[in-house]
Amino acid sequence: MITKFIDVTGKTEDEAVANALAQLGLDRDDVSVEILERAKKGFLGIGASPAKVRVTYEAAEEPKPAPAPVRPAEVRKPVPPRAPERSTEKPAPVEKPVPAAAVQEERKPERSEKKPPKPRSGRKPAPQQQTVEAAEVAAPVAAPVDLGEPCDDEKARQIITFLEGLLEHMGSTARAKVYLDPEGRYKVILEGEKLGALIGRRGETLDAIQQLTNYSVNKSGEKRVRVHVDAENYRLKREESLQRLARKEAARAIKYRRNVTLEPMNAYERHVIHTALQDVAGVTTYSMGTDPNRRVIVAFDKTK
């Protein structure tokens, strides 16, 4: 793999990043972004300038074409003189021996040549390929986490009542099950079909449902509780993806000895990045900006 980058401009930093991702056909997790120039509005259009970002990505190294055309040209030249020599020598011995014997001698090697292909049955490698493919498909599937029996206290019933009404207005047939974890947090699992619409891009819809549920349950002013909403084990998958992203961007920051700016994230996702890199030598992390555009900076640190 080789590291490449492109410089792209846009009215804003986000637009410049979106233009770069559209050109490369990659996701945001597959690239790192460095802001070269921030957008300037100017005064009455005077002095305005677009934002400029540098998007770094990894691409497979393309093999250099070998000078193959030269060899076939050299091989073809000696072939024509050999062909007429063989054609002139073959008819001479064929006329002398008895044709029947010649036919038998020619048939024997043909029969012997037909025997070796028999063990070349493609049945043995076929099951190996199928088992490998099946293993690759089955490997990423994570075992479901045992949460125990669903909770049925007053708060759990409030959560289910609110979510049933919310999901109905959203046109979803999903159902909610509420569990109480050892830390006293209510964990809500949404079950049903077409849950991708409830998760949304990078979990934005799921975060909104979780925020509304927390507000509805805690608006009475009683003891506050924490509600965690999940679907299709998205939270764990997203956390693992963020940890991989953090390690990759930290390696780039150390390699190129420069800071790397990540995409805007919510408070929980930023916490995952900070935690994943808190013990990594050579980098330090801090957040910059205001929500919802607050970002994590993975900074190169010589002293760490």
C-alpha positions in Angstrom: 0.0 0.0 0.0 1.2 3.5 -0.8 0.0 6.8 0.8 -1.5 9.4 -1.5 -3.2 12.7 -1.0 -5.2 15.3 -2.9 -5.9 18.9 -2.2 -9.5 20.0 -2.7 -11.3 23.3 -2.2 -14.9 24.2 -1.2 -17.0 27.0 0.2 -16.5 25.4 3.7 -14.2 22.8 5.2 -17.0 20.2 5.2 -17.9 20.8 1.6 -14.2 20.5 0.6 -14.0 17.1 2.4 -17.2 16.0 0.8 -15.9 16.9 -2.7 -12.7 14.9 -2.0 -14.6 11.8 -0.8 -16.8 12.0 -3.9 -13.7 12.1 -6.2 -12.0 9.2 -4.4 -15.1 7.1 -3.8 -14.1 6.5 -0.2 -15.8 6.8 3.2 -14.7 9.4 5.9 -13.2 6.6 8.0 -10.8 5.7 5.2 -9.0 9.0 4.9 -7.4 11.6 7.1 -8.0 15.3 6.7 -5.6 18.3 7.1 -7.1 21.8 6.9 -4.7 23.9 4.8 -6.7 27.1 4.5 -10.0 27.9 6.3 -12.8 29.6 4.4 -13.0 33.4 4.6 -16.3 35.3 4.0 -14.7 38.7 3.3 -16.6 41.9 3.4 -19.4 42.3 0.8 -17.8 39.5 -1.2 -14.4 41.2 -1.2 -11.5 39.2 0.1 -13.6 36.0 0.3 -11.6 32.8 -0.2 -12.6 29.1 -0.2 -11.5 26.5 2.2 -8.7 24.2 1.2 -8.1 20.7 2.7 -5.6 17.9 2.1 -7.1 14.4 2.1 -4.7 11.6 2.6 -5.6 8.0 1.8 -4.0 4.6 1.2 -4.1 3.0 -2.3 -2.8 -0.3 -3.7 0.5 0.1 -5.5 0.1 -0.5 -9.2 2.7 -2.9 -10.6 4.9 -1.3 -13.3 4.3 -2.9 -16.7 7.1 -5.2 -17.7 8.6 -5.0 -21.2 6.6 -8.0 -22.3 6.1 -7.0 -25.9 9.8 -7.5 -26.7 9.9 -11.2 -25.8 7.1 -12.4 -28.0 8.6 -10.6 -30.9 11.9 -12.4 -30.4 10.2 -15.8 -30.0 8.2 -15.5 -33.1 11.2 -15.0 -35.4 12.8 -18.5 -34.9 9.4 -20.2 -35.1 8.8 -19.9 -38.9 12.1 -21.6 -40.0 11.4 -24.6 -37.6 8.0 -25.2 -39.0 9.0 -26.0 -42.6 11.8 -28.3 -41.3 9.4 -30.4 -39.3 6.8 -30.5 -42.1 9.4 -31.9 -44.6 10.8 -34.5 -42.2 7.5 -35.9 -41.1 6.1 -37.2 -44.4 9.4 -39.1 -45.1 9.2 -41.6 -42.3 5.4 -42.0 -42.6 5.7 -43.5 -46.0 8.2 -46.3 -45.1 6.5 -48.1 -42.1 3.3 -50.1 -42.3 0.3 -47.7 -41.8 -1.4 -50.1 -39.3 1.6 -50.3 -37.0 1.9 -46.6 -37.2 -1.7 -46.2 -36.2 -1.3 -48.5 -33.2 1.8 -46.7 -32.1 0.1 -43.4 -32.3 -2.9 -44.6 -30.4 -0.9 -46.0 -27.5 0.5 -42.7 -26.3 -2.9 -41.1 -26.7 -4.4 -43.6 -24.3 -1.6 -43.1 -21.9 -2.1 -39.4 -22.1 -5.8 -39.7 -21.3 -5.0 -41.4 -17.9 -3.3 -38.5 -16.1 -6.3 -36.1 -16.4 -8.5 -38.5 -14.4 -7.0 -37.6 -11.0 -7.5 -33.9 -11.9 -11.0 -33.9 -10.6 -12.1 -30.5 -9.3 -14.1 -32.0 -6.6 -11.5 -31.9 -3.8 -10.5 -28.2 -4.0 -14.2 -27.1 -4.4 -15.3 -28.0 -0.8 -12.1 -26.2 0.6 -13.0 -23.0 -1.3 -16.6 -23.2 0.0 -15.5 -23.7 3.6 -13.1 -20.8 3.4 -15.8 -18.5 2.0 -18.3 -19.7 4.6 -15.8 -19.1 7.4 -15.1 -15.6 6.1 -18.8 -14.8 6.0 -19.4 -16.2 9.5 -16.4 -14.7 11.1 -17.6 -11.1 11.5 -20.9 -12.1 13.1 -20.6 -11.3 16.8 -22.4 -13.4 19.4 -25.3 -11.5 21.0 -24.7 -10.2 24.5 -26.8 -11.8 27.2 -28.5 -8.9 29.0 -30.6 -11.1 31.2 -34.4 -10.7 31.7 -36.1 -7.5 30.5 -36.8 -4.9 33.2 -40.4 -4.1 34.1 -40.2 -1.3 36.7 -41.9 2.1 36.4 -39.1 3.8 34.5 -38.9 0.9 32.0 -42.6 1.2 31.4 -42.3 5.0 30.8 -39.5 4.3 28.3 -41.5 1.7 26.4 -44.6 3.9 26.3 -42.7 6.9 25.0 -40.8 4.8 22.3 -43.9 3.1 21.1 -45.5 6.5 20.4 -42.3 7.9 18.8 -41.8 4.8 16.6 -45.4 4.8 15.5 -45.1 8.5 14.3 -41.9 7.5 12.5 -43.7 4.8 10.6 -41.6 2.0 12.2 -42.9 -1.4 13.4 -39.9 -1.9 15.7 -40.4 -2.8 19.3 -38.3 -1.9 22.4 -37.0 -4.1 25.1 -35.6 -2.5 28.3 -32.8 -4.0 30.4 -31.1 -2.7 33.6 -27.3 -3.1 33.6 -25.2 -3.4 36.8 -24.4 0.4 36.6 -28.1 1.3 37.0 -28.4 2.4 33.3 -31.4 1.5 31.3 -30.4 -0.2 28.1 -33.0 -0.2 25.3 -32.7 -2.6 22.4 -34.8 -1.9 19.3 -35.9 -5.1 17.5 -37.7 -5.5 14.2 -37.2 -5.0 10.5 -35.6 -2.1 8.6 -33.7 -0.9 11.6 -31.2 0.9 9.4 -33.6 3.8 9.1 -33.7 4.1 12.9 -29.9 4.1 13.1 -29.3 6.7 10.4 -26.0 7.9 9.0 -23.3 7.3 11.6 -26.0 6.7 14.2 -27.4 10.3 14.0 -31.1 9.1 14.1 -30.3 6.6 16.9 -28.6 9.4 18.9 -31.7 11.6 18.4 -34.0 8.9 19.6 -31.8 8.3 22.7 -31.7 12.1 23.5 -35.5 12.4 23.2 -36.1 9.3 25.4 -33.7 10.7 28.1 -35.5 14.0 28.1 -39.0 12.4 28.3 -38.1 10.1 31.1 -36.3 12.7 33.2 -38.5 15.7 32.7 -40.5 15.0 35.9 -37.6 16.3 38.0 -37.3 13.1 40.0 -34.0 11.2 40.3 -32.4 11.2 36.9 -31.7 8.0 35.1 -29.5 7.3 32.0 -31.1 5.7 29.0 -28.9 4.0 26.4 -30.7 3.1 23.1 -29.2 0.6 20.6 -30.2 -1.4 17.5 -28.4 -4.3 15.8 -25.5 -3.9 18.2 -24.6 -0.7 16.4 -23.0 1.0 19.5 -20.3 -1.7 19.9 -19.6 -1.8 16.2 -19.2 2.0 16.0 -16.9 2.0 19.1 -14.7 -0.7 17.5 -14.6 1.3 14.3 -13.6 4.5 16.1 -10.8 2.7 17.9 -9.4 1.4 14.6 -9.7 5.0 13.2 -7.9 6.4 16.2 -5.0 4.0 15.9 -4.7 4.6 12.1 -4.7 8.4 12.5 -2.2 8.2 15.3 0.2 6.2 13.1 -0.1 8.8 10.4 0.5 11.7 12.8 3.7 10.0 14.0 4.8 9.0 10.5 4.4 12.5 9.0 5.0 14.4 12.3 2.0 16.6 11.9 -1.5 17.0 13.4 -4.6 15.2 12.1 -8.1 16.6 12.3 -10.9 14.1 12.6 -14.5 14.6 11.5 -17.1 16.2 13.8 -18.2 13.8 16.6 -20.5 13.8 19.6 -19.3 13.8 23.1 -19.3 10.0 23.5 -17.5 9.4 20.2 -14.8 11.9 21.2 -14.4 10.2 24.5 -13.8 6.9 22.7 -11.0 8.5 20.6 -9.4 10.1 23.7 -9.5 6.9 25.6 -8.1 4.8 22.8 -5.0 7.1 22.4 -4.4 8.2 26.0 -1.5 5.7 26.4 -0.1 5.9 22.9 3.4 7.3 22.8 4.1 10.1 20.3 0.6 11.6 20.1 -1.8 13.6 22.3 -5.4 14.4 21.7 -7.6 17.4 22.3 -11.0 18.8 21.1 -11.6 22.0 19.1 -14.7 23.8 18.0 -18.3 23.9 19.3 -21.1 21.3 19.0 -22.3 19.9 16.7 -19.0 20.6 14.8 -16.6 19.8 17.6 -13.7 17.7 16.4 -10.8 15.7 17.9 -7.3 16.7 17.0 -4.7 13.9 17.0 -1.5 15.9 17.5 2.1 14.8 17.1 3.9 15.1 20.5 7.7 14.6 20.7 7.7 14.7 24.5 5.2 11.9 25.0 
